[in-house]
Amino acid sequence: MDSAAESTHPPQKQQEEEEQKTQSKKAAKKEAAKLEKLRRRQEAAAAQTDVSNLSLDSVVDPLAANYGDVPLVDLQSKAVTGRKWTDIGSLTAELKDQNVFIRGRAQAIRAVGKNIAFLVVREKGCTVQCVLTVAPDLVSRQMVKYATSLSRESHVDIEGIVSVPGVPIKGASQQVEVQVRKLYCISKAVSNLPINIEDAARSELEIEKSLQAGEQLVRVNQDTRLNYRVLDMRTPANQGIFRVQCQVENIFRQFLLSEGFVGIHTPKLIAGSSEGGSAVFRLDYKGQAACLAQSPQLHKQMAICGDFGRVFEIGPVFRAEDSYTHRHLCEFTGLDVEMEIKEHYFEVMEIVDRLFVAMFNSLNENCKKELEAIGKQYPFEPLKYLPKTLRLKFEDGVKMLEKAGVKIDPLGDLNTESERKLGQLVLEEYGTEFYILYQYPLAVRPFYTMPCCGNPAYSNSFDVFIRGEEIISGAQRVHVPEFLEERAKSCGIDVKTISTYIDSFRYGAPPHGGFGVGLERVVMLFCGLNNIRKTSLFPRDPLRIAP
């Protein structure tokens, strides 16, 4: 029995040992497989890391032709492609799925990871959101990286497909997107701008609110704006201001042409003062004393003597006054009118009335977008004016001021404070911020102003006011040469310097009158702005002659 047990034990033990060896081999193989799998993963990860660490610029991009900086040679009017460009302001949902070409400035650039980038592109005050999304054969990672490397305000050309997102776009004026397929930079801006457009476009109201909330936003002051005017004028408000200014000039011209006026251009280099006084820019004119014209006054009157009947001019005016106020410049654009008078200088006032009411109506109707952009940065109330402009005698204006406790010399002029007060009183009583004050004292008017019939202490003259500030001076002119010469002498003017002007009346001159207005001041006051430098593209004052 024992021998039988002994004979069966060794084979069983051997079997067990073999099973253990088999299991050990299986475990070893399994462990080896795991290690191999881990090794392969590590190698793959290392390889991926190596690829990631490579610069995208060193990897050949099959889509490289779809983006990049355009070389100068291609911008030297090299070829005419016939390509049709679309204004950013014209991008609407009606163009959905259409391919478009646009050009503008990269206003804002934002990356979302490595595969998506957003560019807000601006053109003439309108903006659109452009999207780059990595996709095979369309947009590469290198292209996205290139887009995000662009400096703000650089000029870019974009080709893409118009799409309409399901939610409103807050960061752009156009409510569509452009899915970018090609992107080229045609002009790079420096990476660090002296002022940011976003800061320059910020309203004072927004800045004050941020201060109250314990935050501090950048405020760009007036001098900094003017030092970098090229950047400052890119803001929506400035785009609006100067487009409104263009319309004021255009309406002025078109209205007067429709009334039988002829546009003229008078010299800006003259031998003597055109307004009297010493506030002129004097210069040497080939050995002769000369100055820059303070107005086209003398020559537009001479044009009337030349039988044009009704004339106007839009041109530069120079004043050498040491004035640092919010409404004076050393150079501005004058809108001047002169016309024959049949019976009364009220005929001139009638032109002023109809011209400016038509102008205000047109601006309110046709410049809504521009006025909205201005008001967003510089909030203002729309100008209050009447269909038929209010006319007040100077003496009646003085009485209104005296009744309000303001003492005025009845034969003197109104100062800035009294003009504003009168504007307030007129608004309260008549409901208008635009009115005409006429029959001023003769002593405060230029030498060529016609005295008032029956009361030589006063004159056939008028001023026009907007929001309590004077914008127009006008009058009937003296057209009798002997009287004109006498008036010039009494005002301290050397008659020899204006002899050709006076002589022009010796050949027969009709009764006439006219007025002059500063373009910048009209825009400033219509838009409720606080400084005329905001409405001068490159203002010139006693402290500034650049840029």
Steps between C-alpha positions, in 0.01 A plus 500: 500500500784729593693396195199570287468854653863568448475393140220753426632812681795603284297537177241723676770726641660529162168598349450769759845636438436507128171684556681757713765545232226545237322760713829677564573509129150635430543765770839590362362527151208707627737729690726525198200592286402767750851636504514499122167678482621755754826542309312561178275753670801678643668504162185630335462767767865594463461519125189716542689721742781537251253604228326741735830652596582567138422855381199506266706728281746217437226266382406523134138617480315391186268802551783750532389685185172593671650740752797723575649845451458645152836615360534861386544399137147357499361830632661719235198488269641179360184360344126553451318188614142611454428380852179638643538641851219526752481788747480374856198722554323307221543158661147383585310174537401525132857400412481175696718222350653739248874541452618856571819703493538764771774736611530675834692544822548223755324673787497206742666158492410211728624142504292210634755225546717402204216424262278809500562874472270799471587824320280808517572695182404866461442713192363858505352454844329166426625173651456130428610189688720266298557141615790264429430136590753226432361261238662266244582673168347826627679647803819376664637550849778709349239728345326544836834574662576759229165669559559528874848644441363802311527834678183697554421769241690313229331502161385158382336346194260214565321256276228295664146371513222704662313316775218603730543393866200407709573757770559877480860614455583752771851596392426610143261725312416239234287207613672245278833318517761434234644147504857574394657306216785737413668770710770743391658795677565793265622748761627424850441735791758528776440254782472771769268783398546836678126503571251216474191559288288337769626750758460797265140397426400477865243750626547711810179349635652151477817619673304662783291187552813287521650732762184473707528121475859512624653433161729725300473526122746685279401857419661648186525877543456761227868575439590131475220452250627787287862383524390167349212635295529232231411237760243715679300570185441124460253493789129467413425845644766672289392311192152637569616856570691544177236329288242739648740786425520387139121505479481851650734625227309310233159628612637855519625476141197325352247730666675814381544365147125435494446865599704635208831552683836452328792332676822703494856481635669810634871554580636420843807720453399866524673834549312611810254398769157393379327545836699781662711465813838337544404131530651397165782272398749731332757386246737622235360471150795541264619808686150635566309493828211254487281289725275197495135589445286518812200438274405521133297811587661758271526278197152351522365858502716576198341196332161660557635813331601267216130418440485145635195603703525222759823325603625259763835356599621207707863548593767552768492802730791618716481683834816580697311558824657380823180324592508177698125451532297193415362662184789686333762379253779675312389327180153379418272438204278794416158471338444843347212658312451835326196613302331800344223655708190626325337682792605388847777303668232270640534330160836369622347387828234314304769301320661419838166384636411266215859376450555389858153356558551294183844399626378389841210307346734322260755410769232357729349299216809379315773478765325293767773239512776762530313701764439182699873417493586853619239491773623166631837651592387861548135490612295801384139607461375562143502868406171678560407734213186645344371453144518879468805637677441742787627857446567734793625857500826550686323751726233241585770249586663757731163556670458124558844487660439805718168355613696189606742718697783516245629852435590572138635810325228572240766628258752228576533137400393185681771298669504121506324480836218733397456317168453172686258657744297649217496161329357348817234772526402463135469123538276539803277762338497395134599132507791532256879478517545659157413864450606828336589816695505807275571874494822500702673820616714641218802542729546122534477420128764508221563818298310376194170459695210722392364726780133468592260739327386771741722377785872509406599363842371164379565302184332283241667193638418172671649203682365147511519273805492127565475372859590844635813548288549725198564324170420763235569869452329676214395844380420735218827646363593860425510522120570876465880540456537840673305382803688170502834684501381718787389196701833322441699798625282533809577135581875557474552321168765620258288578194799446267504130585140458382498758219409246230207385712367852546563588135281209390200689635584810293384321185147451626397248767154370594380491861610165643553301815619164622623288785773262607493190716767258622442143383664349809290710733173399332583130542623550856180669612255288301654188659522658846879456521707689755805591293550615142819293478275196484359624168828609341681215328845643580433806720720807502493714814759727667678194642467247220635485146549121477420237398 
